Amino acid sequence: MEFRNLDEELARFGQQLREHRLLRNLAQAELAARADVARSAVQNLESGRGTLETLVRVVRALGREDWLASFGNQPTVNPLHLTRNAAKRQRASGSRRGQAKKP
């Protein structure tokens, strides 16, 4: 995975928002009205700036709630629990150090 600096990531995301808006044939002002934000707020997002609230409003107005839903997905199994449980299971099935084995 290639890591970019934060400004590059924000600019890339803003560009994706702009492209999606244009694919839906929406002007910035129309999208802003649908999202109940100022046109300048849409312009800021597309420039890689803006607030989280504005982002959520605009993403919803574009009908892309799936973008937001992807942030909410949580793993069903915590990998840390797996290692802790594996270590416990291993000790339970083997002998412990320092304890004499029963005859």
ZASESE-691952 format. One line per 8 residues: number of its first residue (from 1); their letters; for each residue x, y, z of N, C-alpha, C, O. Coordinates in Angstrom, 1 decimal. Layout:
NUM	a	X/Y/Z/X/Y/Z/X/Y/Z/X/Y/Z | ...
END
This chain:
1	mefrnlde	0.8/-1.2/0.0/0.0/0.0/0.0/0.9/1.2/0.0/1.8/1.3/0.8 | 0.6/2.1/-0.9/1.4/3.4/-1.0/0.8/4.4/-0.1/-0.4/4.7/-0.1 | 1.7/5.0/0.7/1.2/6.1/1.7/1.6/7.4/1.1/2.7/7.7/0.6 | 0.6/8.3/1.1/0.8/9.7/0.7/0.7/10.6/1.9/0.3/10.2/3.0 | 1.2/11.8/1.8/1.0/12.7/2.9/-0.5/13.1/3.0/-1.2/13.0/2.0 | -0.9/13.7/4.1/-2.3/14.0/4.3/-2.8/15.0/3.3/-4.0/14.8/2.8 | -2.1/16.0/2.9/-2.6/16.9/1.9/-2.9/16.2/0.5/-3.9/16.5/-0.1 | -2.0/15.3/0.2/-2.3/14.6/-1.1/-3.5/13.7/-1.0/-4.3/13.6/-1.9
9	elarfgqq	-3.7/13.1/0.2/-4.9/12.2/0.4/-6.2/13.1/0.3/-7.2/12.7/-0.3 | -6.2/14.2/1.0/-7.3/15.1/1.0/-7.6/15.6/-0.4/-8.8/15.7/-0.8 | -6.6/16.0/-1.1/-6.8/16.5/-2.5/-7.4/15.3/-3.4/-8.2/15.6/-4.2 | -6.9/14.1/-3.2/-7.4/13.0/-4.0/-8.8/12.7/-3.7/-9.6/12.5/-4.6 | -9.2/12.8/-2.4/-10.6/12.5/-2.0/-11.5/13.6/-2.5/-12.6/13.4/-3.0 | -11.0/14.9/-2.4/-11.8/16.0/-3.0/-12.0/15.9/-4.5/-13.1/16.2/-5.0 | -11.0/15.4/-5.2/-11.1/15.2/-6.6/-12.1/14.1/-6.9/-12.9/14.2/-7.9 | -12.2/13.0/-6.1/-13.2/12.0/-6.3/-14.6/12.5/-6.0/-15.5/12.1/-6.8
17	lrehrllr	-14.7/13.4/-5.0/-16.0/14.0/-4.8/-16.5/14.8/-6.0/-17.6/14.7/-6.5 | -15.5/15.6/-6.5/-15.8/16.4/-7.7/-16.2/15.5/-8.9/-17.2/15.8/-9.6 | -15.5/14.5/-9.2/-15.8/13.6/-10.3/-17.1/13.0/-10.1/-17.9/12.8/-11.1 | -17.5/12.6/-8.9/-18.8/11.9/-8.7/-19.9/13.0/-8.9/-21.0/12.7/-9.4 | -19.7/14.2/-8.4/-20.7/15.3/-8.6/-20.9/15.5/-10.1/-22.0/15.6/-10.6 | -19.8/15.5/-10.9/-19.9/15.8/-12.3/-20.6/14.6/-13.0/-21.3/14.8/-14.0 | -20.3/13.4/-12.6/-21.0/12.2/-13.2/-22.5/12.3/-13.0/-23.2/11.8/-13.8 | -22.9/12.9/-11.9/-24.3/13.0/-11.6/-24.9/14.3/-12.2/-26.1/14.6/-12.1
25	nlaqaela	-24.0/15.0/-13.0/-24.4/16.2/-13.7/-25.0/17.3/-12.8/-26.0/17.9/-13.0 | -24.3/17.5/-11.6/-24.7/18.5/-10.6/-23.7/19.6/-10.6/-22.5/19.4/-10.6 | -24.2/20.8/-10.5/-23.4/22.0/-10.3/-23.1/22.1/-8.8/-23.8/21.5/-8.0 | -22.0/22.8/-8.4/-21.7/22.9/-7.0/-22.8/23.5/-6.3/-23.1/23.1/-5.2 | -23.5/24.5/-6.8/-24.6/25.2/-6.2/-25.7/24.2/-5.9/-26.4/24.3/-4.9 | -26.0/23.4/-6.9/-27.1/22.4/-6.8/-26.8/21.4/-5.7/-27.7/21.1/-4.9 | -25.6/20.9/-5.7/-25.2/19.9/-4.7/-25.3/20.6/-3.3/-25.7/19.9/-2.3 | -24.8/21.8/-3.2/-24.8/22.5/-1.9/-26.2/22.7/-1.4/-26.5/22.5/-0.2
33	aradvars	-27.2/23.0/-2.3/-28.6/23.1/-1.9/-29.1/21.8/-1.4/-29.8/21.8/-0.4 | -28.8/20.7/-2.1/-29.3/19.4/-1.7/-28.7/19.0/-0.4/-29.4/18.3/0.4 | -27.5/19.4/-0.1/-26.8/19.0/1.1/-27.1/20.0/2.3/-26.7/19.8/3.4 | -27.7/21.1/1.9/-28.0/22.2/2.9/-26.7/22.8/3.5/-26.6/23.0/4.7 | -25.8/23.1/2.5/-24.5/23.7/2.9/-24.3/24.9/1.9/-25.0/24.9/0.9 | -23.4/25.7/2.1/-23.0/26.8/1.2/-22.2/26.2/0.0/-21.5/25.2/0.2 | -22.3/26.9/-1.1/-21.6/26.4/-2.3/-20.1/26.4/-2.0/-19.3/25.5/-2.4 | -19.6/27.4/-1.2/-18.2/27.5/-0.8/-17.8/26.2/0.0/-16.6/25.8/-0.1
41	avqnlesg	-18.7/25.6/0.7/-18.4/24.4/1.5/-18.1/23.3/0.6/-17.2/22.5/0.8 | -18.9/23.2/-0.5/-18.7/22.1/-1.5/-17.3/22.4/-2.2/-16.5/21.5/-2.4 | -17.1/23.6/-2.5/-15.8/24.0/-3.2/-14.6/23.6/-2.3/-13.6/23.2/-2.7 | -14.8/23.9/-1.0/-13.7/23.6/0.0/-13.4/22.1/0.0/-12.3/21.6/0.0 | -14.5/21.3/0.1/-14.3/19.8/0.1/-13.6/19.3/-1.2/-12.7/18.5/-1.1 | -14.0/19.9/-2.3/-13.4/19.5/-3.5/-11.9/19.9/-3.6/-11.2/19.4/-4.4 | -11.6/20.9/-2.8/-10.2/21.3/-2.7/-9.4/20.6/-1.7/-8.2/20.9/-1.4 | -10.0/19.7/-1.0/-9.3/18.9/0.0/-9.4/19.6/1.4/-8.6/19.3/2.3
49	rgtletlv	-10.3/20.5/1.6/-10.5/21.1/2.9/-12.0/21.0/3.3/-12.8/20.5/2.5 | -12.4/21.4/4.4/-13.8/21.3/4.9/-13.9/20.6/6.2/-12.9/20.1/6.8 | -15.2/20.5/6.6/-15.4/19.9/7.9/-16.0/18.5/7.7/-16.5/18.2/6.6 | -16.0/17.7/8.8/-16.6/16.4/8.7/-18.1/16.5/8.5/-18.6/15.7/7.8 | -18.7/17.4/9.2/-20.2/17.6/9.0/-20.5/17.9/7.6/-21.5/17.3/7.0 | -19.8/18.8/6.9/-20.0/19.1/5.5/-19.8/17.9/4.7/-20.6/17.6/3.7 | -18.8/17.1/4.9/-18.5/15.9/4.2/-19.6/14.9/4.3/-20.0/14.4/3.2 | -20.1/14.7/5.4/-21.3/13.8/5.6/-22.5/14.3/4.9/-23.1/13.5/4.2
57	rvvralgr	-22.8/15.5/5.0/-23.9/16.1/4.3/-23.8/15.9/2.7/-24.8/15.5/2.1 | -22.6/16.2/2.2/-22.4/16.2/0.8/-22.4/14.7/0.3/-23.0/14.4/-0.8 | -21.8/13.8/1.0/-21.8/12.4/0.6/-23.2/11.9/0.6/-23.6/11.1/-0.3 | -24.0/12.2/1.6/-25.4/11.8/1.6/-26.2/12.4/0.4/-27.0/11.7/-0.2 | -26.0/13.7/0.1/-26.6/14.3/-1.0/-26.3/13.7/-2.3/-27.0/13.7/-3.3 | -25.1/13.1/-2.4/-24.6/12.4/-3.6/-25.2/11.0/-3.7/-25.0/10.3/-4.7 | -25.8/10.6/-2.6/-26.4/9.2/-2.6/-25.3/8.2/-2.4/-25.4/7.0/-2.8 | -24.2/8.6/-1.7/-23.1/7.6/-1.5/-22.9/7.3/0.0/-21.8/7.4/0.5
65	edwlasfg	-24.0/7.0/0.6/-23.9/6.6/2.0/-23.0/5.4/2.2/-22.5/5.1/3.3 | -22.8/4.6/1.2/-21.9/3.4/1.2/-20.5/3.8/1.6/-19.8/3.1/2.2 | -20.1/5.0/1.2/-18.8/5.5/1.6/-18.7/5.6/3.1/-17.7/5.3/3.7 | -19.7/6.2/3.7/-19.8/6.4/5.1/-19.9/5.0/5.8/-19.3/4.8/6.9 | -20.7/4.1/5.3/-20.9/2.8/5.9/-19.6/2.0/6.0/-19.4/1.3/7.0 | -18.7/2.2/5.1/-17.5/1.5/5.1/-16.6/1.8/6.3/-15.8/1.0/6.7 | -16.8/3.0/6.9/-16.1/3.4/8.1/-16.6/2.7/9.3/-15.9/2.6/10.3 | -17.9/2.3/9.3/-18.5/1.8/10.4/-18.3/0.3/10.6/-18.6/-0.3/11.6
73	nqptvnpl	-17.8/-0.4/9.5/-17.6/-1.8/9.6/-16.5/-2.1/10.7/-15.4/-1.6/10.7 | -16.9/-3.0/11.6/-16.0/-3.4/12.6/-15.7/-4.9/12.5/-16.6/-5.7/12.1 | -14.5/-5.3/12.7/-14.2/-6.8/12.6/-15.0/-7.5/13.6/-15.3/-7.1/14.7 | -15.4/-8.7/13.2/-16.2/-9.6/14.1/-15.3/-10.2/15.1/-15.7/-10.6/16.2 | -14.0/-10.4/14.8/-13.0/-11.0/15.7/-11.9/-10.0/15.9/-11.3/-9.6/14.9 | -11.6/-9.7/17.1/-10.5/-8.9/17.4/-9.2/-9.7/17.4/-9.1/-10.7/18.2 | -8.2/-9.4/16.5/-7.0/-10.2/16.4/-6.2/-10.3/17.7/-5.5/-11.3/17.9 | -6.3/-9.3/18.5/-5.6/-9.3/19.8/-6.2/-10.4/20.7/-5.5/-11.1/21.5
81	hltrnaak	-7.5/-10.6/20.6/-8.2/-11.6/21.4/-7.7/-13.0/21.0/-7.5/-13.9/21.8 | -7.5/-13.1/19.7/-7.0/-14.4/19.2/-5.7/-14.8/19.8/-5.5/-15.9/20.2 | -4.7/-13.8/19.8/-3.4/-14.1/20.4/-3.5/-14.4/21.9/-2.8/-15.3/22.4 | -4.3/-13.6/22.5/-4.4/-13.8/24.0/-5.0/-15.2/24.3/-4.5/-16.0/25.1 | -6.1/-15.6/23.5/-6.7/-16.8/23.7/-5.8/-18.0/23.3/-5.8/-19.1/24.0 | -5.1/-17.8/22.3/-4.2/-18.9/21.8/-3.1/-19.1/22.9/-2.8/-20.3/23.2 | -2.6/-18.0/23.5/-1.6/-18.2/24.5/-2.2/-18.9/25.8/-1.5/-19.8/26.4 | -3.4/-18.6/26.1/-4.1/-19.2/27.2/-4.3/-20.7/27.0/-4.1/-21.6/27.8
89	rqrasgsr	-4.8/-21.0/25.7/-5.0/-22.4/25.4/-3.8/-23.2/25.4/-3.7/-24.4/25.8 | -2.7/-22.6/24.9/-1.4/-23.3/24.9/-1.0/-23.7/26.3/-0.5/-24.8/26.5 | -1.0/-22.7/27.2/-0.6/-23.0/28.6/-1.5/-24.0/29.3/-1.0/-24.9/30.0 | -2.8/-24.0/28.9/-3.7/-24.9/29.6/-3.5/-26.4/29.1/-3.7/-27.3/29.9 | -3.0/-26.5/27.9/-2.8/-27.9/27.4/-1.4/-28.4/27.7/-1.2/-29.6/27.7 | -0.5/-27.6/28.1/0.9/-28.0/28.3/1.2/-27.8/29.8/0.3/-27.4/30.6 | 2.4/-28.2/30.2/2.8/-28.0/31.6/3.3/-26.6/31.8/3.8/-26.0/30.9 | 3.1/-26.1/33.0/3.6/-24.8/33.3/5.0/-24.9/33.9/5.4/-25.9/34.5
97	rgqakkp	5.8/-23.9/33.6/7.1/-23.9/34.1/7.1/-23.8/35.6/6.3/-23.1/36.2 | 8.0/-24.5/36.2/8.2/-24.3/37.7/7.3/-25.3/38.5/7.4/-25.3/39.7 | 6.4/-26.0/37.8/5.5/-26.9/38.5/6.0/-28.3/38.3/6.4/-28.7/37.1 | 6.0/-29.1/39.3/6.4/-30.5/39.2/5.3/-31.2/38.5/4.1/-31.0/38.8 | 5.6/-32.1/37.6/4.6/-33.0/37.0/4.1/-34.0/38.0/4.9/-34.6/38.7 | 2.8/-34.2/37.9/2.2/-35.2/38.8/2.5/-36.6/38.2/2.4/-36.8/37.0 | 2.8/-37.6/39.1/3.1/-38.9/38.6/1.8/-39.6/38.1/1.9/-40.8/37.7
END
